[in-house]
Amino acid sequence: MIDDDPFAPPVKKPATLEAELELASVGELEARIERLRREIALCEQFISKKHAQREAADSVFGGRPS
């Protein structure tokens, strides 16, 4: 069975984040929050790694010029 109907009108995405959130269910919003929390945690891990790399480089080559 094919889910895509080539003759169906295209589905328009909401123009703004607020419009998208307005159309979402509570479960969809909670799932979105969890995905965002995981993404934030990953970003924070990479920030920590980059700070450590910078500190290691600064200890070998000296600090950045002022």
PyMOL Python script that loads the backbone (N, CA, C, O; Angstrom):
from pymol import cmd

cmd.read_pdbstr("""\
ATOM      1  N   MET A   1       0.842  -1.180   0.000  1.00  0.00           N
ATOM      2  CA  MET A   1       0.000   0.000   0.000  1.00  0.00           C
ATOM      3  C   MET A   1       0.885   1.241   0.000  1.00  0.00           C
ATOM      4  O   MET A   1       1.861   1.325   0.745  1.00  0.00           O
ATOM      5  N   ILE A   2       0.533   2.184  -0.835  1.00  0.00           N
ATOM      6  CA  ILE A   2       1.310   3.406  -0.960  1.00  0.00           C
ATOM      7  C   ILE A   2       0.630   4.505  -0.144  1.00  0.00           C
ATOM      8  O   ILE A   2      -0.562   4.768  -0.306  1.00  0.00           O
ATOM      9  N   ASP A   3       1.408   5.142   0.735  1.00  0.00           N
ATOM     10  CA  ASP A   3       0.859   6.193   1.583  1.00  0.00           C
ATOM     11  C   ASP A   3       0.801   7.538   0.876  1.00  0.00           C
ATOM     12  O   ASP A   3      -0.040   8.374   1.205  1.00  0.00           O
ATOM     13  N   ASP A   4       1.683   7.755  -0.090  1.00  0.00           N
ATOM     14  CA  ASP A   4       1.747   9.044  -0.766  1.00  0.00           C
ATOM     15  C   ASP A   4       0.736   9.092  -1.902  1.00  0.00           C
ATOM     16  O   ASP A   4       0.755   8.254  -2.804  1.00  0.00           O
ATOM     17  N   ASP A   5      -0.138  10.074  -1.848  1.00  0.00           N
ATOM     18  CA  ASP A   5      -1.114  10.294  -2.911  1.00  0.00           C
ATOM     19  C   ASP A   5      -0.575  11.411  -3.790  1.00  0.00           C
ATOM     20  O   ASP A   5      -0.489  12.555  -3.344  1.00  0.00           O
ATOM     21  N   PRO A   6      -0.205  11.102  -5.044  1.00  0.00           N
ATOM     22  CA  PRO A   6       0.373  12.139  -5.897  1.00  0.00           C
ATOM     23  C   PRO A   6      -0.613  13.247  -6.234  1.00  0.00           C
ATOM     24  O   PRO A   6      -0.206  14.310  -6.703  1.00  0.00           O
ATOM     25  N   PHE A   7      -1.907  13.017  -6.004  1.00  0.00           N
ATOM     26  CA  PHE A   7      -2.914  14.015  -6.348  1.00  0.00           C
ATOM     27  C   PHE A   7      -3.410  14.800  -5.127  1.00  0.00           C
ATOM     28  O   PHE A   7      -4.236  15.704  -5.252  1.00  0.00           O
ATOM     29  N   ALA A   8      -2.899  14.445  -3.962  1.00  0.00           N
ATOM     30  CA  ALA A   8      -3.294  15.156  -2.745  1.00  0.00           C
ATOM     31  C   ALA A   8      -2.654  16.534  -2.735  1.00  0.00           C
ATOM     32  O   ALA A   8      -1.522  16.700  -3.189  1.00  0.00           O
ATOM     33  N   PRO A   9      -3.376  17.526  -2.219  1.00  0.00           N
ATOM     34  CA  PRO A   9      -2.773  18.866  -2.147  1.00  0.00           C
ATOM     35  C   PRO A   9      -1.608  18.858  -1.164  1.00  0.00           C
ATOM     36  O   PRO A   9      -1.632  18.122  -0.178  1.00  0.00           O
ATOM     37  N   PRO A  10      -0.597  19.668  -1.428  1.00  0.00           N
ATOM     38  CA  PRO A  10       0.555  19.694  -0.514  1.00  0.00           C
ATOM     39  C   PRO A  10       0.135  20.197   0.873  1.00  0.00           C
ATOM     40  O   PRO A  10      -0.721  21.072   1.005  1.00  0.00           O
ATOM     41  N   VAL A  11       0.757  19.626   1.886  1.00  0.00           N
ATOM     42  CA  VAL A  11       0.485  20.044   3.258  1.00  0.00           C
ATOM     43  C   VAL A  11       1.389  21.220   3.570  1.00  0.00           C
ATOM     44  O   VAL A  11       2.610  21.131   3.439  1.00  0.00           O
ATOM     45  N   LYS A  12       0.781  22.321   3.983  1.00  0.00           N
ATOM     46  CA  LYS A  12       1.566  23.517   4.306  1.00  0.00           C
ATOM     47  C   LYS A  12       2.020  23.447   5.749  1.00  0.00           C
ATOM     48  O   LYS A  12       1.247  23.103   6.643  1.00  0.00           O
ATOM     49  N   LYS A  13       3.291  23.778   5.967  1.00  0.00           N
ATOM     50  CA  LYS A  13       3.823  23.875   7.322  1.00  0.00           C
ATOM     51  C   LYS A  13       3.427  25.225   7.899  1.00  0.00           C
ATOM     52  O   LYS A  13       3.311  26.208   7.167  1.00  0.00           O
ATOM     53  N   PRO A  14       3.221  25.276   9.208  1.00  0.00           N
ATOM     54  CA  PRO A  14       2.938  26.565   9.834  1.00  0.00           C
ATOM     55  C   PRO A  14       4.084  27.544   9.589  1.00  0.00           C
ATOM     56  O   PRO A  14       5.249  27.151   9.536  1.00  0.00           O
ATOM     57  N   ALA A  15       3.743  28.808   9.443  1.00  0.00           N
ATOM     58  CA  ALA A  15       4.731  29.829   9.094  1.00  0.00           C
ATOM     59  C   ALA A  15       5.660  30.172  10.255  1.00  0.00           C
ATOM     60  O   ALA A  15       6.797  30.590  10.036  1.00  0.00           O
ATOM     61  N   THR A  16       5.190  30.002  11.470  1.00  0.00           N
ATOM     62  CA  THR A  16       6.000  30.390  12.619  1.00  0.00           C
ATOM     63  C   THR A  16       6.080  29.249  13.626  1.00  0.00           C
ATOM     64  O   THR A  16       5.276  28.317  13.602  1.00  0.00           O
ATOM     65  N   LEU A  17       7.048  29.343  14.492  1.00  0.00           N
ATOM     66  CA  LEU A  17       7.185  28.355  15.562  1.00  0.00           C
ATOM     67  C   LEU A  17       5.944  28.365  16.445  1.00  0.00           C
ATOM     68  O   LEU A  17       5.456  27.307  16.840  1.00  0.00           O
ATOM     69  N   GLU A  18       5.440  29.531  16.751  1.00  0.00           N
ATOM     70  CA  GLU A  18       4.255  29.633  17.597  1.00  0.00           C
ATOM     71  C   GLU A  18       3.069  28.913  16.963  1.00  0.00           C
ATOM     72  O   GLU A  18       2.312  28.234  17.656  1.00  0.00           O
ATOM     73  N   ALA A  19       2.904  29.060  15.645  1.00  0.00           N
ATOM     74  CA  ALA A  19       1.810  28.380  14.954  1.00  0.00           C
ATOM     75  C   ALA A  19       2.007  26.868  14.989  1.00  0.00           C
ATOM     76  O   ALA A  19       1.047  26.117  15.163  1.00  0.00           O
ATOM     77  N   GLU A  20       3.250  26.423  14.826  1.00  0.00           N
ATOM     78  CA  GLU A  20       3.549  24.993  14.886  1.00  0.00           C
ATOM     79  C   GLU A  20       3.260  24.436  16.276  1.00  0.00           C
ATOM     80  O   GLU A  20       2.683  23.357  16.406  1.00  0.00           O
ATOM     81  N   LEU A  21       3.655  25.162  17.303  1.00  0.00           N
ATOM     82  CA  LEU A  21       3.425  24.719  18.670  1.00  0.00           C
ATOM     83  C   LEU A  21       1.936  24.717  19.003  1.00  0.00           C
ATOM     84  O   LEU A  21       1.467  23.852  19.743  1.00  0.00           O
ATOM     85  N   GLU A  22       1.211  25.656  18.477  1.00  0.00           N
ATOM     86  CA  GLU A  22      -0.228  25.735  18.704  1.00  0.00           C
ATOM     87  C   GLU A  22      -0.942  24.499  18.170  1.00  0.00           C
ATOM     88  O   GLU A  22      -1.924  24.043  18.755  1.00  0.00           O
ATOM     89  N   LEU A  23      -0.446  23.957  17.057  1.00  0.00           N
ATOM     90  CA  LEU A  23      -1.064  22.791  16.432  1.00  0.00           C
ATOM     91  C   LEU A  23      -0.634  21.469  17.072  1.00  0.00           C
ATOM     92  O   LEU A  23      -1.259  20.435  16.835  1.00  0.00           O
ATOM     93  N   ALA A  24       0.423  21.498  17.877  1.00  0.00           N
ATOM     94  CA  ALA A  24       0.967  20.269  18.470  1.00  0.00           C
ATOM     95  C   ALA A  24       0.141  19.834  19.678  1.00  0.00           C
ATOM     96  O   ALA A  24      -0.444  20.650  20.390  1.00  0.00           O
ATOM     97  N   SER A  25       0.116  18.522  19.880  1.00  0.00           N
ATOM     98  CA  SER A  25      -0.553  17.975  21.065  1.00  0.00           C
ATOM     99  C   SER A  25       0.388  18.093  22.264  1.00  0.00           C
ATOM    100  O   SER A  25       1.573  18.393  22.116  1.00  0.00           O
ATOM    101  N   VAL A  26      -0.163  17.851  23.451  1.00  0.00           N
ATOM    102  CA  VAL A  26       0.650  17.882  24.668  1.00  0.00           C
ATOM    103  C   VAL A  26       1.775  16.845  24.564  1.00  0.00           C
ATOM    104  O   VAL A  26       2.920  17.134  24.913  1.00  0.00           O
ATOM    105  N   GLY A  27       1.453  15.653  24.090  1.00  0.00           N
ATOM    106  CA  GLY A  27       2.467  14.608  23.944  1.00  0.00           C
ATOM    107  C   GLY A  27       3.563  15.017  22.973  1.00  0.00           C
ATOM    108  O   GLY A  27       4.741  14.762  23.223  1.00  0.00           O
ATOM    109  N   GLU A  28       3.185  15.647  21.872  1.00  0.00           N
ATOM    110  CA  GLU A  28       4.179  16.113  20.898  1.00  0.00           C
ATOM    111  C   GLU A  28       5.054  17.203  21.500  1.00  0.00           C
ATOM    112  O   GLU A  28       6.259  17.248  21.252  1.00  0.00           O
ATOM    113  N   LEU A  29       4.447  18.078  22.288  1.00  0.00           N
ATOM    114  CA  LEU A  29       5.224  19.142  22.934  1.00  0.00           C
ATOM    115  C   LEU A  29       6.194  18.565  23.961  1.00  0.00           C
ATOM    116  O   LEU A  29       7.340  19.004  24.048  1.00  0.00           O
ATOM    117  N   GLU A  30       5.741  17.586  24.735  1.00  0.00           N
ATOM    118  CA  GLU A  30       6.628  16.955  25.713  1.00  0.00           C
ATOM    119  C   GLU A  30       7.774  16.222  25.026  1.00  0.00           C
ATOM    120  O   GLU A  30       8.911  16.272  25.495  1.00  0.00           O
ATOM    121  N   ALA A  31       7.486  15.545  23.925  1.00  0.00           N
ATOM    122  CA  ALA A  31       8.542  14.854  23.182  1.00  0.00           C
ATOM    123  C   ALA A  31       9.530  15.864  22.612  1.00  0.00           C
ATOM    124  O   ALA A  31      10.736  15.617  22.601  1.00  0.00           O
ATOM    125  N   ARG A  32       9.029  16.989  22.144  1.00  0.00           N
ATOM    126  CA  ARG A  32       9.906  18.040  21.598  1.00  0.00           C
ATOM    127  C   ARG A  32      10.831  18.573  22.687  1.00  0.00           C
ATOM    128  O   ARG A  32      12.022  18.778  22.453  1.00  0.00           O
ATOM    129  N   ILE A  33      10.277  18.794  23.875  1.00  0.00           N
ATOM    130  CA  ILE A  33      11.087  19.279  24.993  1.00  0.00           C
ATOM    131  C   ILE A  33      12.192  18.285  25.323  1.00  0.00           C
ATOM    132  O   ILE A  33      13.332  18.685  25.557  1.00  0.00           O
ATOM    133  N   GLU A  34      11.870  17.002  25.345  1.00  0.00           N
ATOM    134  CA  GLU A  34      12.885  15.980  25.643  1.00  0.00           C
ATOM    135  C   GLU A  34      13.982  15.971  24.578  1.00  0.00           C
ATOM    136  O   GLU A  34      15.163  15.862  24.908  1.00  0.00           O
ATOM    137  N   ARG A  35      13.598  16.085  23.300  1.00  0.00           N
ATOM    138  CA  ARG A  35      14.610  16.151  22.229  1.00  0.00           C
ATOM    139  C   ARG A  35      15.493  17.378  22.399  1.00  0.00           C
ATOM    140  O   ARG A  35      16.710  17.298  22.238  1.00  0.00           O
ATOM    141  N   LEU A  36      14.879  18.515  22.726  1.00  0.00           N
ATOM    142  CA  LEU A  36      15.652  19.737  22.924  1.00  0.00           C
ATOM    143  C   LEU A  36      16.588  19.623  24.122  1.00  0.00           C
ATOM    144  O   LEU A  36      17.723  20.097  24.068  1.00  0.00           O
ATOM    145  N   ARG A  37      16.122  18.997  25.206  1.00  0.00           N
ATOM    146  CA  ARG A  37      16.983  18.804  26.377  1.00  0.00           C
ATOM    147  C   ARG A  37      18.198  17.946  26.035  1.00  0.00           C
ATOM    148  O   ARG A  37      19.317  18.233  26.462  1.00  0.00           O
ATOM    149  N   ARG A  38      17.959  16.873  25.247  1.00  0.00           N
ATOM    150  CA  ARG A  38      19.090  16.022  24.835  1.00  0.00           C
ATOM    151  C   ARG A  38      20.052  16.814  23.948  1.00  0.00           C
ATOM    152  O   ARG A  38      21.269  16.676  24.070  1.00  0.00           O
ATOM    153  N   GLU A  39      19.508  17.638  23.064  1.00  0.00           N
ATOM    154  CA  GLU A  39      20.361  18.444  22.186  1.00  0.00           C
ATOM    155  C   GLU A  39      21.158  19.464  22.990  1.00  0.00           C
ATOM    156  O   GLU A  39      22.339  19.682  22.720  1.00  0.00           O
ATOM    157  N   ILE A  40      20.522  20.088  23.973  1.00  0.00           N
ATOM    158  CA  ILE A  40      21.223  21.051  24.836  1.00  0.00           C
ATOM    159  C   ILE A  40      22.345  20.359  25.595  1.00  0.00           C
ATOM    160  O   ILE A  40      23.455  20.885  25.678  1.00  0.00           O
ATOM    161  N   ALA A  41      22.061  19.173  26.153  1.00  0.00           N
ATOM    162  CA  ALA A  41      23.082  18.429  26.897  1.00  0.00           C
ATOM    163  C   ALA A  41      24.264  18.095  25.991  1.00  0.00           C
ATOM    164  O   ALA A  41      25.417  18.190  26.410  1.00  0.00           O
ATOM    165  N   LEU A  42      23.978  17.706  24.755  1.00  0.00           N
ATOM    166  CA  LEU A  42      25.051  17.395  23.812  1.00  0.00           C
ATOM    167  C   LEU A  42      25.874  18.645  23.495  1.00  0.00           C
ATOM    168  O   LEU A  42      27.101  18.583  23.430  1.00  0.00           O
ATOM    169  N   CYS A  43      25.202  19.769  23.301  1.00  0.00           N
ATOM    170  CA  CYS A  43      25.917  21.030  23.055  1.00  0.00           C
ATOM    171  C   CYS A  43      26.809  21.386  24.229  1.00  0.00           C
ATOM    172  O   CYS A  43      27.945  21.823  24.042  1.00  0.00           O
ATOM    173  N   GLU A  44      26.290  21.198  25.456  1.00  0.00           N
ATOM    174  CA  GLU A  44      27.086  21.502  26.641  1.00  0.00           C
ATOM    175  C   GLU A  44      28.307  20.596  26.744  1.00  0.00           C
ATOM    176  O   GLU A  44      29.373  21.042  27.168  1.00  0.00           O
ATOM    177  N   GLN A  45      28.161  19.323  26.361  1.00  0.00           N
ATOM    178  CA  GLN A  45      29.311  18.415  26.353  1.00  0.00           C
ATOM    179  C   GLN A  45      30.374  18.903  25.376  1.00  0.00           C
ATOM    180  O   GLN A  45      31.563  18.893  25.694  1.00  0.00           O
ATOM    181  N   PHE A  46      29.953  19.329  24.195  1.00  0.00           N
ATOM    182  CA  PHE A  46      30.921  19.794  23.203  1.00  0.00           C
ATOM    183  C   PHE A  46      31.565  21.111  23.625  1.00  0.00           C
ATOM    184  O   PHE A  46      32.742  21.340  23.346  1.00  0.00           O
ATOM    185  N   ILE A  47      30.814  21.970  24.289  1.00  0.00           N
ATOM    186  CA  ILE A  47      31.399  23.211  24.809  1.00  0.00           C
ATOM    187  C   ILE A  47      32.480  22.880  25.824  1.00  0.00           C
ATOM    188  O   ILE A  47      33.557  23.476  25.800  1.00  0.00           O
ATOM    189  N   SER A  48      32.201  21.930  26.721  1.00  0.00           N
ATOM    190  CA  SER A  48      33.201  21.526  27.722  1.00  0.00           C
ATOM    191  C   SER A  48      34.446  20.965  27.057  1.00  0.00           C
ATOM    192  O   SER A  48      35.564  21.287  27.459  1.00  0.00           O
ATOM    193  N   LYS A  49      34.260  20.121  26.036  1.00  0.00           N
ATOM    194  CA  LYS A  49      35.405  19.556  25.312  1.00  0.00           C
ATOM    195  C   LYS A  49      36.225  20.656  24.653  1.00  0.00           C
ATOM    196  O   LYS A  49      37.455  20.629  24.693  1.00  0.00           O
ATOM    197  N   LYS A  50      35.548  21.616  24.050  1.00  0.00           N
ATOM    198  CA  LYS A  50      36.264  22.691  23.359  1.00  0.00           C
ATOM    199  C   LYS A  50      37.009  23.586  24.349  1.00  0.00           C
ATOM    200  O   LYS A  50      38.113  24.050  24.063  1.00  0.00           O
ATOM    201  N   HIS A  51      36.399  23.829  25.518  1.00  0.00           N
ATOM    202  CA  HIS A  51      37.108  24.594  26.553  1.00  0.00           C
ATOM    203  C   HIS A  51      38.354  23.840  27.003  1.00  0.00           C
ATOM    204  O   HIS A  51      39.413  24.441  27.184  1.00  0.00           O
ATOM    205  N   ALA A  52      38.234  22.533  27.183  1.00  0.00           N
ATOM    206  CA  ALA A  52      39.383  21.724  27.610  1.00  0.00           C
ATOM    207  C   ALA A  52      40.472  21.742  26.541  1.00  0.00           C
ATOM    208  O   ALA A  52      41.658  21.833  26.858  1.00  0.00           O
ATOM    209  N   GLN A  53      40.066  21.654  25.271  1.00  0.00           N
ATOM    210  CA  GLN A  53      41.045  21.699  24.181  1.00  0.00           C
ATOM    211  C   GLN A  53      41.751  23.050  24.154  1.00  0.00           C
ATOM    212  O   GLN A  53      42.964  23.117  23.953  1.00  0.00           O
ATOM    213  N   ARG A  54      40.994  24.124  24.356  1.00  0.00           N
ATOM    214  CA  ARG A  54      41.579  25.471  24.355  1.00  0.00           C
ATOM    215  C   ARG A  54      42.547  25.620  25.519  1.00  0.00           C
ATOM    216  O   ARG A  54      43.635  26.172  25.356  1.00  0.00           O
ATOM    217  N   GLU A  55      42.157  25.132  26.690  1.00  0.00           N
ATOM    218  CA  GLU A  55      43.033  25.228  27.860  1.00  0.00           C
ATOM    219  C   GLU A  55      44.308  24.419  27.651  1.00  0.00           C
ATOM    220  O   GLU A  55      45.390  24.853  28.044  1.00  0.00           O
ATOM    221  N   ALA A  56      44.186  23.245  27.035  1.00  0.00           N
ATOM    222  CA  ALA A  56      45.375  22.428  26.757  1.00  0.00           C
ATOM    223  C   ALA A  56      46.292  23.145  25.772  1.00  0.00           C
ATOM    224  O   ALA A  56      47.510  23.157  25.954  1.00  0.00           O
ATOM    225  N   ALA A  57      45.720  23.738  24.739  1.00  0.00           N
ATOM    226  CA  ALA A  57      46.534  24.462  23.758  1.00  0.00           C
ATOM    227  C   ALA A  57      47.186  25.681  24.400  1.00  0.00           C
ATOM    228  O   ALA A  57      48.356  25.970  24.150  1.00  0.00           O
ATOM    229  N   ASP A  58      46.427  26.392  25.227  1.00  0.00           N
ATOM    230  CA  ASP A  58      46.986  27.567  25.905  1.00  0.00           C
ATOM    231  C   ASP A  58      48.119  27.177  26.840  1.00  0.00           C
ATOM    232  O   ASP A  58      49.082  27.931  26.983  1.00  0.00           O
ATOM    233  N   SER A  59      48.025  26.007  27.483  1.00  0.00           N
ATOM    234  CA  SER A  59      49.088  25.593  28.394  1.00  0.00           C
ATOM    235  C   SER A  59      50.355  25.226  27.642  1.00  0.00           C
ATOM    236  O   SER A  59      51.457  25.355  28.175  1.00  0.00           O
ATOM    237  N   VAL A  60      50.201  24.768  26.397  1.00  0.00           N
ATOM    238  CA  VAL A  60      51.379  24.403  25.589  1.00  0.00           C
ATOM    239  C   VAL A  60      51.943  25.635  24.884  1.00  0.00           C
ATOM    240  O   VAL A  60      53.152  25.863  24.894  1.00  0.00           O
ATOM    241  N   PHE A  61      51.076  26.414  24.282  1.00  0.00           N
ATOM    242  CA  PHE A  61      51.524  27.525  23.441  1.00  0.00           C
ATOM    243  C   PHE A  61      51.390  28.894  24.091  1.00  0.00           C
ATOM    244  O   PHE A  61      51.726  29.903  23.471  1.00  0.00           O
ATOM    245  N   GLY A  62      50.917  28.948  25.297  1.00  0.00           N
ATOM    246  CA  GLY A  62      50.694  30.231  25.963  1.00  0.00           C
ATOM    247  C   GLY A  62      49.293  30.709  25.681  1.00  0.00           C
ATOM    248  O   GLY A  62      48.622  30.214  24.776  1.00  0.00           O
ATOM    249  N   GLY A  63      48.863  31.664  26.451  1.00  0.00           N
ATOM    250  CA  GLY A  63      47.505  32.200  26.322  1.00  0.00           C
ATOM    251  C   GLY A  63      47.310  32.989  25.046  1.00  0.00           C
ATOM    252  O   GLY A  63      48.261  33.310  24.334  1.00  0.00           O
ATOM    253  N   ARG A  64      46.075  33.287  24.782  1.00  0.00           N
ATOM    254  CA  ARG A  64      45.758  34.089  23.606  1.00  0.00           C
ATOM    255  C   ARG A  64      46.182  35.519  23.842  1.00  0.00           C
ATOM    256  O   ARG A  64      46.143  36.001  24.974  1.00  0.00           O
ATOM    257  N   PRO A  65      46.590  36.211  22.776  1.00  0.00           N
ATOM    258  CA  PRO A  65      46.997  37.602  22.954  1.00  0.00           C
ATOM    259  C   PRO A  65      45.807  38.481  23.341  1.00  0.00           C
ATOM    260  O   PRO A  65      44.669  38.224  22.948  1.00  0.00           O
ATOM    261  N   SER A  66      46.095  39.511  24.109  1.00  0.00           N
ATOM    262  CA  SER A  66      45.023  40.427  24.564  1.00  0.00           C
ATOM    263  C   SER A  66      44.684  41.431  23.504  1.00  0.00           C
ATOM    264  O   SER A  66      43.811  42.275  23.708  1.00  0.00           O
TER     265      SER A  66
END
""", "prot")
cmd.dss("prot")
cmd.show_as("cartoon", "prot")
cmd.util.cbc("prot")
cmd.orient("prot")
